[in-house]
């Protein structure tokens, strides 16, 4: 039966209840409408409306979702009450989960092996529709086994945290369910993208924020766009004639007959958090007339911090910049921006003049039809999350959030650099802290090869135990000649000094016997 009200934090267990729903008759798609009129079905389901004959907030319902299907929801005739009740039930699943996400006494993950998840739950798609009760059960089960990426002790990836304003914006975006390719179908969102990209270019340091840009599906795509635009800038004929019409190109200077056209400098590497010397690279690119791109997907957000911006000195001289707010700024996934210094170049590089979308005789400024800038044409609305969070926090709010993450990483580094059982890998400039944990059994092993061979197995075992206990998550990896080490990254606004202390103690607890 449906729970009552939007705030039943004590009424349910926050999505941990995965009892099997009662069996329901199988119906063919659309057959649910044949069992009677929507009004009669809702009456049979126990719906009690308020009697005002229109959707509003004053309804009350006690619905049996086991006899209702998606065909009973809007746009079905008289489907308003069932729709509102169903969506309220979904919200009643989401809200306790959100609250639990920030509860340190809860698990980061309720880990199951793949075969266990497959055996314990029915994930198969069927020809016949499931009841809405089954759909709600699917929602609860999916969240039960989801990783709480907003949990204060989740440090596994570069993208962490759960911002409430960003979440609200994501809900609104999905409700609007539109496409970013033209102003006519996304007027507000297109304008917000225009305003936000200009602000980001100003922060980079480009005069008056002039230039171009676009939000894309992640840093890799943004970097690819930058490379395509750089190639087009040097050899515009490549668009129509292909690569056979241009010299053999390379992204770095070479003595083997290649033509350098593009240098990608990194501002915050994924593993070490290292920053390339942007000023020196800019000097070389200017001397040889090469396009300079800065991949700031991870570290680009430091331009928001007056304390740490120096690490990106020279970024204002770049021709293009990738900046992922869904990382250090904790904007809900996905939110990646490509900024281009030269206005109009991206449009020339990628436009295909699709006449069914980009008619040239529209009654508004066609520069706001942004779809022809992108190879993908249609784009998800990623801007609203960033824009609404920026409005809620202000630039100084983002600055404080970023500075806190850097402070926590410095705290971790200083706490373990001379602590028994730890060896540092790299002295980074970002929130990346890379280290080995050396169990007691390995601390006095003199044979270096044997020590490294055994050490290689330590991080994977500790990580597996972390996941099985569900207490925390941090990534590990090998790099070059270095065996597996922990790569700790901090971008979660919910993390605290207490959580850093917990992580250290948990690693030691889980690795003492190795």
TIZANU-747626 format. One record per residue (C-alpha): y, z, x; residue number from 1. Coordinates in Angstrom, 1 decimal. Example, Ala and Ser with C-alpha at 12.3 -4.5 7.8 and 13.67 -1.06 7.14 Angstrom:
// TIZANU-747626
north|up|east|n
-4.5|7.8|12.3|1
-1.1|7.1|13.7|2
This chain:
// TIZANU-747626
north|up|east|n
0.0|0.0|0.0|1
3.6|-0.6|1.2|2
5.4|2.2|2.7|3
8.7|3.3|1.2|4
12.1|2.8|2.8|5
13.3|1.2|6.1|6
13.1|4.4|8.2|7
9.6|5.9|7.8|8
9.2|7.1|11.4|9
6.9|9.9|10.2|10
5.1|7.8|7.7|11
3.1|5.7|10.0|12
1.7|5.9|13.5|13
4.0|3.2|14.9|14
1.5|0.3|14.8|15
-1.5|2.1|16.3|16
-3.5|2.0|13.0|17
-5.8|-1.0|13.2|18
-8.2|-0.2|10.4|19
-9.7|-3.2|8.8|20
-8.1|-4.4|5.6|21
-10.0|-4.7|2.4|22
-11.8|-8.0|1.9|23
-9.9|-10.6|-0.2|24
-11.1|-13.8|-1.8|25
-10.7|-16.9|0.3|26
-8.3|-19.4|-1.1|27
-7.4|-22.9|-0.1|28
-3.9|-23.6|1.1|29
-1.6|-23.5|-1.9|30
-4.4|-22.2|-4.2|31
-2.7|-18.9|-4.5|32
-0.2|-20.4|-6.8|33
-3.0|-21.4|-9.2|34
-4.0|-17.8|-10.0|35
-1.0|-17.3|-12.3|36
2.7|-17.4|-12.3|37
4.6|-15.6|-9.5|38
5.9|-13.1|-12.0|39
2.4|-12.3|-13.3|40
1.0|-12.1|-9.8|41
3.7|-9.7|-8.8|42
3.0|-7.6|-11.9|43
-0.7|-7.5|-10.9|44
0.3|-6.5|-7.4|45
2.3|-3.6|-8.7|46
5.8|-4.9|-8.2|47
8.5|-2.9|-10.0|48
11.9|-4.6|-9.8|49
15.2|-2.9|-10.5|50
15.8|-5.2|-13.4|51
19.0|-6.8|-12.1|52
17.3|-10.3|-11.9|53
18.6|-11.1|-8.4|54
17.8|-10.2|-4.8|55
19.6|-7.0|-3.9|56
19.1|-3.7|-2.1|57
18.4|-1.7|-5.2|58
14.9|-2.8|-5.9|59
11.9|-0.6|-5.7|60
8.4|-1.8|-5.1|61
4.9|-0.6|-4.7|62
3.1|-3.8|-3.8|63
-0.5|-4.4|-3.1|64
-0.3|-7.1|-0.4|65
-4.1|-7.6|-0.5|66
-3.6|-9.9|-3.5|67
-0.5|-11.8|-2.2|68
-0.2|-14.8|0.1|69
2.6|-16.5|1.9|70
2.9|-18.9|-1.0|71
4.2|-15.9|-3.1|72
7.2|-15.5|-0.8|73
10.4|-17.4|-0.9|74
11.0|-20.2|-1.6|75
8.4|-19.5|-4.3|76
9.9|-19.1|-7.8|77
10.7|-15.4|-8.4|78
9.6|-14.6|-4.9|79
12.6|-12.5|-4.0|80
11.1|-9.0|-4.5|81
7.8|-9.8|-2.8|82
9.8|-11.3|0.1|83
12.1|-8.4|0.5|84
9.2|-5.9|0.3|85
7.1|-7.9|2.9|86
10.0|-8.1|5.3|87
10.7|-4.4|4.9|88
7.1|-3.7|5.7|89
7.5|-5.8|8.9|90
10.6|-3.8|9.8|91
8.7|-0.6|9.1|92
6.2|-1.8|11.8|93
8.9|-2.7|14.3|94
11.2|0.3|14.2|95
8.6|2.9|15.2|96
7.5|0.6|18.0|97
11.0|0.3|19.3|98
11.5|4.1|19.2|99
8.1|4.7|21.0|100
9.1|2.1|23.7|101
11.6|4.6|25.1|102
9.3|7.7|24.8|103
8.1|8.6|28.3|104
5.1|10.4|26.8|105
3.7|7.2|25.4|106
1.7|4.6|27.3|107
3.3|1.5|28.9|108
0.2|-0.4|28.0|109
-3.0|0.2|25.9|110
-5.1|-1.9|28.3|111
-8.1|-3.8|27.1|112
-10.1|-6.4|29.1|113
-10.0|-9.9|27.6|114
-13.6|-9.7|26.3|115
-12.9|-6.4|24.6|116
-9.8|-7.8|22.9|117
-11.7|-10.8|21.7|118
-14.7|-8.8|20.4|119
-12.7|-6.0|18.7|120
-10.4|-8.3|16.8|121
-10.6|-11.6|15.0|122
-8.0|-14.0|16.5|123
-9.5|-17.2|15.2|124
-7.6|-19.6|13.0|125
-9.2|-20.4|9.6|126
-8.8|-23.2|7.1|127
-8.1|-20.8|4.3|128
-5.0|-18.5|4.1|129
-5.1|-14.8|4.9|130
-3.5|-12.3|2.6|131
-0.2|-10.7|3.4|132
-2.0|-7.5|4.1|133
-4.0|-9.3|6.8|134
-0.8|-10.7|8.2|135
0.7|-7.2|8.4|136
-2.4|-6.0|10.1|137
-2.1|-8.8|12.6|138
1.5|-7.7|13.3|139
0.3|-4.1|13.9|140
-2.6|-5.1|16.2|141
-0.4|-7.5|18.2|142
2.1|-4.7|18.9|143
-0.6|-2.1|19.6|144
-1.8|-4.1|22.6|145
1.6|-5.5|23.7|146
3.1|-4.2|27.0|147
6.1|-2.1|26.3|148
8.4|-4.0|28.7|149
11.4|-1.8|27.6|150
9.5|1.4|28.6|151
11.4|3.4|31.3|152
8.4|3.2|33.6|153
7.8|-0.5|33.3|154
8.7|-2.1|36.7|155
6.3|-5.0|36.8|156
8.6|-8.0|36.5|157
12.1|-9.1|37.1|158
12.8|-9.2|33.3|159
12.6|-5.7|31.8|160
14.3|-3.5|29.3|161
14.9|-3.7|25.6|162
18.6|-3.9|24.5|163
19.2|-3.0|20.9|164
22.2|-5.3|20.5|165
20.3|-8.1|22.2|166
17.4|-7.5|19.9|167
19.6|-7.6|16.8|168
21.0|-10.9|18.1|169
17.6|-12.3|18.6|170
16.6|-11.4|15.0|171
19.8|-13.1|13.7|172
19.1|-16.2|15.8|173
15.6|-16.5|14.4|174
17.0|-16.1|10.9|175
19.6|-18.9|11.5|176
16.7|-21.0|12.9|177
18.9|-23.9|14.1|178
19.1|-26.2|17.1|179
21.8|-26.3|19.8|180
22.0|-30.1|20.2|181
25.0|-30.7|17.9|182
28.1|-28.9|16.6|183
27.4|-30.0|13.1|184
24.2|-27.9|12.8|185
25.2|-25.0|15.1|186
29.0|-24.7|15.0|187
29.3|-21.0|15.9|188
26.6|-21.0|18.5|189
27.9|-24.1|20.3|190
31.4|-22.6|20.5|191
30.0|-19.3|21.8|192
28.1|-21.2|24.5|193
31.3|-23.0|25.4|194
33.2|-19.7|25.7|195
30.5|-17.9|27.6|196
29.8|-20.6|30.1|197
33.6|-20.8|30.8|198
33.7|-17.0|31.4|199
30.7|-17.2|33.7|200
32.3|-20.0|35.7|201
35.5|-17.9|36.0|202
33.4|-15.0|37.4|203
31.7|-17.3|39.9|204
35.2|-18.1|41.1|205
35.8|-21.7|40.0|206
39.5|-22.3|39.2|207
40.3|-21.7|35.6|208
36.6|-21.6|34.8|209
36.6|-25.4|34.8|210
33.3|-27.3|35.0|211
30.2|-27.7|32.9|212
26.9|-25.9|32.2|213
24.1|-25.3|29.8|214
21.5|-22.7|28.9|215
18.0|-23.8|29.6|216
14.4|-22.5|29.3|217
14.4|-20.5|32.5|218
15.5|-20.6|36.1|219
13.1|-23.3|37.2|220
14.4|-25.7|34.6|221
18.0|-24.8|35.6|222
17.2|-25.5|39.2|223
15.6|-28.8|38.3|224
18.7|-29.8|36.3|225
20.8|-29.0|39.3|226
18.7|-31.2|41.6|227
18.8|-34.1|39.1|228
22.6|-33.9|38.8|229
23.0|-33.7|42.6|230
20.8|-36.8|43.0|231
22.8|-38.6|40.3|232
26.1|-37.7|42.0|233
25.0|-39.3|45.3|234
23.1|-42.2|43.8|235
24.0|-42.9|40.1|236
22.0|-46.1|40.1|237
18.8|-43.9|40.1|238
19.2|-43.3|36.4|239
18.5|-47.0|35.5|240
16.7|-48.4|38.5|241
14.5|-45.5|39.5|242
13.7|-44.0|42.9|243
12.8|-47.3|44.4|244
16.5|-48.3|44.3|245
17.6|-45.4|46.5|246
16.8|-44.2|50.0|247
14.0|-41.7|50.6|248
15.6|-38.4|49.7|249
14.9|-34.9|50.9|250
16.4|-31.5|50.0|251
17.0|-30.5|53.6|252
18.2|-32.3|56.7|253
15.6|-34.3|58.5|254
15.3|-36.6|61.5|255
12.6|-38.8|59.9|256
14.6|-41.3|57.9|257
15.2|-39.2|54.9|258
18.7|-38.8|53.3|259
19.7|-35.1|52.7|260
21.3|-34.8|49.3|261
20.7|-31.2|48.1|262
20.5|-27.7|49.6|263
19.3|-24.8|47.5|264
20.5|-21.5|48.7|265
18.9|-18.4|47.2|266
20.8|-15.3|46.0|267
18.1|-12.7|45.6|268
14.6|-13.9|46.5|269
11.8|-13.0|44.1|270
9.8|-10.9|46.5|271
12.1|-9.4|49.1|272
15.4|-9.6|47.2|273
17.0|-11.4|50.2|274
20.3|-13.3|50.1|275
21.0|-16.5|52.0|276
24.3|-16.7|54.0|277
26.2|-18.7|51.4|278
29.4|-19.2|53.4|279
27.6|-20.7|56.4|280
25.5|-22.9|54.2|281
28.6|-24.0|52.3|282
30.2|-25.0|55.7|283
27.2|-27.2|56.5|284
27.1|-28.8|53.1|285
30.8|-29.6|53.2|286
30.6|-31.1|56.7|287
27.7|-33.4|55.7|288
28.7|-34.0|52.1|289
25.6|-32.4|50.6|290
25.3|-30.8|47.2|291
25.1|-27.1|47.5|292
23.2|-25.3|44.8|293
22.8|-21.5|44.5|294
19.6|-20.2|42.9|295
21.0|-16.9|41.6|296
18.3|-16.5|38.9|297
17.5|-13.0|40.2|298
20.6|-11.9|42.2|299
23.3|-14.0|40.5|300
24.2|-11.1|38.1|301
25.6|-9.2|41.1|302
28.8|-11.2|40.6|303
29.5|-8.8|37.7|304
29.6|-5.8|40.1|305
32.7|-5.2|42.3|306
30.6|-2.9|44.5|307
27.8|-5.5|45.2|308
29.5|-8.9|44.7|309
30.0|-9.2|48.5|310
26.4|-10.2|48.8|311
27.3|-13.5|47.1|312
30.4|-14.3|49.1|313
30.7|-18.1|49.2|314
29.1|-18.7|45.8|315
32.5|-20.0|44.6|316
32.0|-23.0|47.0|317
28.7|-24.1|45.4|318
28.4|-27.3|43.3|319
26.0|-25.6|40.9|320
24.7|-22.1|40.2|321
21.6|-20.9|38.3|322
22.1|-17.5|36.7|323
19.5|-15.7|34.5|324
21.1|-13.0|32.4|325
17.5|-12.2|31.1|326
16.8|-10.5|34.4|327
19.4|-8.1|35.9|328
21.5|-8.0|32.7|329
18.4|-7.3|30.5|330
19.3|-9.9|27.9|331
16.1|-10.5|25.8|332
14.0|-13.5|27.0|333
14.9|-16.2|27.5|334
18.5|-16.6|28.7|335
19.1|-18.8|31.8|336
22.4|-20.6|32.5|337
23.1|-23.6|34.8|338
26.7|-23.8|35.9|339
28.1|-27.1|37.2|340
31.4|-27.4|39.1|341
32.1|-31.0|38.1|342
32.8|-31.5|34.4|343
31.1|-34.4|32.7|344
28.6|-35.1|35.5|345
25.6|-33.5|33.7|346
26.3|-35.6|30.6|347
26.4|-38.8|32.6|348
23.2|-37.9|34.4|349
21.0|-37.0|31.4|350
22.5|-38.7|28.3|351
20.3|-41.1|26.4|352
22.7|-41.9|23.6|353
20.3|-41.1|20.7|354
22.2|-42.7|17.9|355
20.4|-40.7|15.2|356
22.0|-37.5|16.6|357
25.0|-38.4|18.6|358
27.0|-40.8|16.4|359
30.3|-41.7|18.1|360
32.3|-41.8|14.8|361
31.9|-38.2|13.8|362
35.0|-36.4|12.4|363
35.1|-33.7|15.1|364
35.4|-33.4|18.9|365
32.2|-34.9|20.2|366
32.4|-32.9|23.4|367
30.8|-30.1|21.4|368
27.6|-32.1|20.8|369
25.8|-30.7|23.9|370
22.3|-32.0|23.3|371
22.8|-35.2|25.4|372
23.4|-33.1|28.5|373
19.8|-31.9|28.5|374
16.6|-33.8|29.0|375
15.0|-31.7|26.3|376
17.7|-32.6|23.8|377
16.8|-29.9|21.3|378
17.4|-26.4|22.6|379
16.8|-22.9|21.3|380
19.8|-20.7|20.6|381
19.8|-18.5|23.7|382
23.5|-17.8|23.8|383
24.0|-15.4|20.9|384
22.0|-12.6|22.6|385
24.2|-12.7|25.7|386
27.4|-13.2|23.8|387
26.8|-10.3|21.4|388
25.7|-8.0|24.3|389
28.8|-8.9|26.3|390
31.0|-8.1|23.3|391
29.2|-4.7|22.8|392
29.2|-3.7|26.5|393
32.2|-5.5|28.0|394
32.1|-6.7|31.5|395
32.5|-3.2|32.8|396
29.4|-2.1|30.8|397
27.3|-4.8|32.5|398
28.7|-3.8|35.8|399
27.7|-0.1|35.3|400
24.2|-1.2|34.2|401
23.7|-3.3|37.3|402
25.2|-0.7|39.7|403
22.8|1.9|38.2|404
19.8|-0.3|39.0|405
21.0|-0.7|42.6|406
21.5|3.0|42.9|407
17.9|3.7|41.7|408
16.5|1.2|44.2|409
18.4|2.9|47.0|410
17.1|6.2|45.9|411
13.5|5.0|46.0|412
14.0|3.4|49.4|413
15.5|6.5|50.9|414
12.8|8.7|49.4|415
9.8|6.9|50.8|416
11.0|5.3|54.0|417
10.1|8.5|56.0|418
7.6|9.9|53.6|419
4.0|10.4|54.8|420
1.8|7.6|53.5|421
4.4|4.9|53.1|422
5.4|2.0|55.3|423
8.4|-0.2|54.4|424
8.0|-4.0|54.4|425
11.5|-5.3|54.3|426
15.1|-3.8|54.2|427
16.4|-5.8|51.2|428
19.9|-6.0|49.7|429
18.8|-6.1|46.0|430
16.7|-3.8|43.8|431
13.5|-5.0|45.4|432
11.7|-2.3|47.4|433
8.6|-3.5|49.1|434
6.1|-1.1|50.7|435
2.6|-0.2|51.6|436
1.0|3.0|50.4|437
-1.4|4.2|53.1|438
-4.2|6.5|51.7|439
-5.1|9.5|53.8|440
-8.4|7.7|54.9|441
-6.4|4.9|56.6|442
-3.6|6.9|58.2|443
-5.3|7.4|61.5|444
-7.4|4.2|61.7|445
-6.7|2.7|65.2|446
-8.4|-0.7|64.7|447
-5.5|-2.8|63.4|448
-7.7|-5.5|61.9|449
-9.9|-3.0|60.1|450
-6.9|-1.1|58.9|451
-5.3|-4.2|57.4|452
-8.5|-5.4|55.9|453
-9.0|-2.1|54.0|454
-5.3|-1.8|53.2|455
-5.4|-5.1|51.5|456
-7.6|-3.6|48.8|457
-5.4|-0.5|48.1|458
-2.6|-1.9|46.0|459
-4.9|-3.8|43.6|460
-7.0|-0.8|42.9|461
-4.0|1.5|42.3|462
-2.5|-1.2|40.0|463
-5.7|-1.4|38.0|464
-5.8|2.4|37.6|465
-2.2|2.3|36.5|466
-3.0|-0.1|33.8|467
-6.1|1.7|32.6|468
-4.3|5.0|32.4|469
-1.3|3.2|30.9|470
1.2|5.4|32.8|471
3.3|2.8|34.6|472
3.3|-0.8|36.0|473
4.5|-2.1|39.3|474
3.7|-5.5|40.9|475
1.9|-6.1|44.2|476
1.2|-9.2|46.3|477
0.5|-10.5|49.8|478
3.3|-12.5|51.7|479
2.7|-14.6|54.7|480
0.7|-12.5|57.3|481
1.3|-9.3|55.3|482
-1.6|-7.9|53.2|483
-1.1|-6.7|49.6|484
1.9|-4.5|49.2|485
3.8|-3.1|46.3|486
6.9|-5.0|45.2|487
9.0|-2.6|43.2|488
11.9|-4.2|41.2|489
14.4|-2.3|39.1|490
16.2|-4.1|36.3|491
15.4|-1.7|33.4|492
18.5|0.1|32.1|493
16.3|2.9|30.7|494
14.9|3.8|34.1|495
16.1|7.1|35.7|496
15.7|9.1|38.9|497
12.9|11.0|37.1|498
11.0|7.8|36.6|499
11.3|6.9|40.3|500
9.9|10.3|41.2|501
7.1|9.8|38.7|502
6.2|6.4|40.1|503
5.8|7.9|43.7|504
3.7|10.8|42.4|505
1.6|8.5|40.3|506
0.9|6.1|43.2|507
-0.2|9.1|45.3|508
-2.3|10.6|42.6|509
-4.1|7.3|41.9|510
-4.6|6.4|45.6|511
-5.5|9.7|47.2|512
-9.2|9.0|47.2|513
-9.1|5.4|48.5|514
